[in-house]
Amino acid sequence: MKHTKIKDLLNSPSTLQEVNAKGWVRTFRNNQFIALNDGSTINNIQCVVDFENTPDEILKRITTGAAISVTGNLVESKGAGQKVEIQVTQLEILGDADPEKFPMQPKKHSLEFLRENAHLRVRTNAFGAIMRVRSVLSFAVHSYFQQKGFVYVNTPIITGADAEGAGEMFQVTSLPLHSLPKTEEGAIDYKKDFFGKHTNLTVSGQLEGETFAMALGQIYTFGPTFRAENSNTSRHLAEFWMIEPEVAFNDLDDNMDLAEDFIQYVIRYTMEQCPDDLQFLTTRLLEEEKTKPQAERSEMNLLEKLHFVLENKFKRVSYTEAIDILRDSVPNKKKKFQFVINEWGADLQSEHERYLVEKHFKCPVILYDYPANIKAFYMRLNEDGKTVRAMDILFPGIGEIVGGSQREERYDVLVEKMKTIGIDEKELSWYLDTRRFGSAVHSGFGLGFERLVLFVTGMTNIRDVIPFPRTPGNAEF
């Protein structure tokens, strides 16, 4: 008999039918009641075993983590919290799980312990829910852009360009590290390397994406990116996924409209498709909040935060106005901020961003027109000569979630900015060609996918929203 997904069994309109289900044992109680889960839903189905007619050697093998197949009648359940259950007539052990060695036992495990067992943590309720939400969010990203007529572009993972100009990139080489070839000047001779030049893993597909936008009109990338930042914080990964649309003829206002519409769409879609998972994660977060001091507890639960984003128009505020608000705020005057705001030009921190969203405006915020010296070289310089057409979207609990800009389309201005920060024109001559041949106003933004998953699931550490986190000193699995 073909097996049926547990999600479909739980939603079945009819009972008194013979069914087959396959999955992994979550719990086995009283030698009779199996909680079975197959990953299709956060909810288990109860399977009632006829223990009097089931051999002891089989009953002993029904342990947490074991893979089993059950056949029986789907009937209305007499237990609370479930509509149906399976009265088992046939049970087969597909794969044993030694209870002495299987680490995912039916008890509360610390997140740190689960990170150490990342290959098995997805079998827990929390990580099953997180990964289903991640999957649906990923689909929603493609769905949005495809419906809007965007072209999906796969930009290179190996690149010779540093889009951010920060230099924190992983080098790619096939040179023998024990005997590196050298030039006459004693430098590494990259002409003898695989690509004939110094190359790295990309931190962004934006620059290549811009070239396609200037031919296809509107494109998006969605792929892995890498940053060799030696940071062990809860917000940083060495390998992560980026969503980066680029649109020809869009100015900064168009860019803000697109970003707001996009992010509301993917959150709304995920809430519609994952109600059980999000309700579970909301309850989980509420339980976690109870262990914190009152002052550290969030004012909104997870579902309230998601509705907060959907039901509020994003407030658009210039960086200059934001600095004035922050400088005059009570936390700043009383030096409650870790980073006190004293003057225009300061790089805003998460505490400042959250204050603007959660305390001052009480809605999502889009900051725009940042100081040029704290933003990337490709952002369009304003007429004042000191700010650029940049924008960041700020969310409750997380701060910045989207960063974007109107790109500098003027060839002479872009070249001058590159010279100022020491970027070799020859290295990016292909990028400059988009300004030489048919240049036009264009804009785009970047959204770190894990940052989005972090917000939608309510998790607090970014390592818990990616299947196998890559961080300094950690490349397991």
Order of alpha helices (4+ residues) and beta strands (2+ residues): alpha-beta-beta-beta-alpha-beta-beta-alpha-alpha-beta-beta-beta-beta-alpha-beta-beta-alpha-alpha-alpha-beta-alpha-alpha-alpha-beta-beta-beta-alpha-alpha-beta-alpha
